[in-house]
Amino acid sequence: MDLHFGDGKPTDEEREAVDTLLGPPESSWEGAARDGTDTADLRWARGGRAARDRRDQLLPALHALNDRVGWISEGALDYVCRRLTVPPAEAYGVATFYAMFSVRPRPATVLHLCTDLACTAAGASELCAAVEERGVTVDRSPCLGLCERAPAALVIRAGKPARSTQGDTPARPAQGDIPARPAFEDEAVQAEGGAGGAAPGDGNGKRRRGRNTLHATAVCAPATPDTTIQAATTPESAPAEPAPEAAVPQSGDPTLTLLHRIGTTDPTSLDDYRAHGGYTALRRAFALGPAAVIREVTDAGLVGRGGAAFPTGRKWQATAAQPDHPHYLVCNADESEPGTFKDRVLMEGDPYALVEAMTIAGYATGAHRGYLYLRGEYPRALARLTHAVEQARTRGLLGDDVLGQGYAFDIEIRRGAGAYICGEETALFNSIEGHRGEPRSKPPFPVEKGLFGKPTVENNVETLVNVLPILTRGAEAYAAIGTPTSTGPKLFCVSGSVARPGVYELPFGATLGELLTLAGVRDNLRAVLLGGAAGGFVRPDELDLPLTFEGTREAGTTLGSGVVMAFDDTVPLPRLLLRIAEFFRDESCGQCVPCRVGTVRQEEALRRIADRTGGAAADDIALLREVGRAMRDASICGLGQTAWNAVESAIDRLGAYE
């Protein structure tokens, strides 16, 4: 791909997909046909700052093409570049950065089969082989966020937008021979501006136009060769989707705090949400004022639930105090850590809670626009959130005058496209802005210069939803839950060798053994992985470990985002470690040498060990330790810094290669 435009031309379908998002081109400089009648185009061209301000529409435009056609041709990419005044080489770099996009022709229907940790332990390799034997092409995928239903598959179908006024398609009656648990969820998702629920304007006078549709079927039975092929070839015969509460074994428990509405409240109904306490927290926030809201969050001891555990009140206060404006709020809903699916369950089962929590966070930090960066593999969450944002806007809960309080706030949903690194906050900002999702050097920190170079507060879904009980119950009551240094409830994603996988809510301080007992852990337990691929293993004799940030730190492991993955003695540990190394090798953005080279060397050493019948050689173990230290000490972001954690813990705690 050159810096200059090529000779390729978009098809009518590709042009329509882009124009649906951006509106028709205003001149031949933007790709309109040159008919010789518009002499103004020969005298002047639009560009400069106005054109550069449209760069953030690059990712939605690529989604529009991918959703409509299934891949991004050179002619279509050139057309997008003309519309947005982006050099073709830069746009090509963005399009090839994301796993969900292709710049080579491929079928309109793509079958993604998860081969990550929980699914590997549940037989994903055998499933892939069985499906391929029947002549169906498989795209082996990292974690799809459906770990409670492993092995999982996702079918994405490109096609023309379908007319719909609902956030979800109606559930269809089950047909045929179906496993005991529902096998499919099917969404035809209408996404405003190709990004899902985009606001009428973006704060800079630009108006979003048009709609594009994402058609996706998640096969989650657990998936079998028959149900997977059925979803890929005859989606109209798919059985009804599982309800959100199927992922919450505690559903209906009145003592729950964060999950209490899932299974008891209609997630598509704003009235039902308000009848179950919705928008009580926002009204109290307006009564308190921004400074008092931040003080409540600080006094409650809330820390980030994404893994870093940074105090939320301090982050909000630092952003609110910045004199530079505008301020932005970003919700990081791009949970891609293998084994993590709690945010998906919250967004699917209680979407209005996230909309309300984002509004409170924006009010407290002086932001008038919030961006919700949603993982691209979550079609059902996209549908629910799109519907919730539209309903909130219609009812005066978003917009120019929220609840008649004179405060303006709106939310724009942006879809990710399959990049684990975009879970890092500055990489996420680059992705929204239309660049490759590569982390930035710090300082400056996001609270000073974040999204679009302005002060930005970034929190994940679980962190934001915790703000609601803080305001409705009070900081003191919230802080009484858990331990003095790890306050409040915590969501844990339990999967693997357990009878009842799903999202569990427990107060900080509960032990690992108590959690696994709830989930029905099997007797022949061999190891438990805490924190996902970036976490660490613990032994079966360490189940009295308290699930707190300080408790896991003292034990030499990490709580991370709340992943708890159990493995029995039927799971080959060396192959599991190799899959972790493959994951980090594939997901490294390649920006810094320690991570780019180190993840490859780590994977090579583990492959040699896995293929060797006589066990690990001492020089391979020594090499792993040396490479691991280099990645931890010198990588620019958390991906490289934690890529060695699980392997190190398996060697030191489990004696994986003895």
Secondary structure, 3 states (H helix, E strand, C coil): CCCCCCCCCCCHHHHHHHHHHHCCCCCHHHCCCCCCCCCHHHHCCCCCHHHHCCHHHHHHHHHHHHHHHCCCCHHHHHHHHHHHCCCHHHHHHHHCCCCCCCCCCCCCEEEEEECCHHHHHCCHHHHHHHHHHCCCCCEEECCCCCHHHCCCEEEEECCCCCCCCCCCCCCCCCCCCCCCCCCEEEEEEEEECCCCCCCCECCCCCECCCEEEEEEEEECCCCCHHHHHHHHHCHHHCCCCCCHHHHCCCCCCCCCCCCCCECCECCCCHHHHHHCCCCHHHHHHHHHCHHHHHHHHHHHCCECCCCCCCEHHHHHHHHHCCCCCCEEEEEEECCCCCCCCHHHHHHHHCHHHHHHHHHHHHHHHCEEEEEEEECCCCHHHHHHHHHHHHHHHHCCCCECCHHHCCCCEEEEEEECCCCHHHHCHHHHHHHHCCCCCCCCCCCCCCCCCCHHHCCEEEEEHHHHHCHHHHHHHCHHHHHCCECCCCECEEEEEEEECECCCEEEEEECCCEHHHHHHHHCECCCEEEEEECHHHCEEECHHHCCCECCHHHHHHCCCCCCCCEEEEEECCCCHHHHHHHHHHHHHHHCCCCCHHHHHHHHHHHHHHHHHHHCCCCCCHHHHHHHHHHHHHHHHHCCCHHHHHCCHHHHHHHHHCCCCC
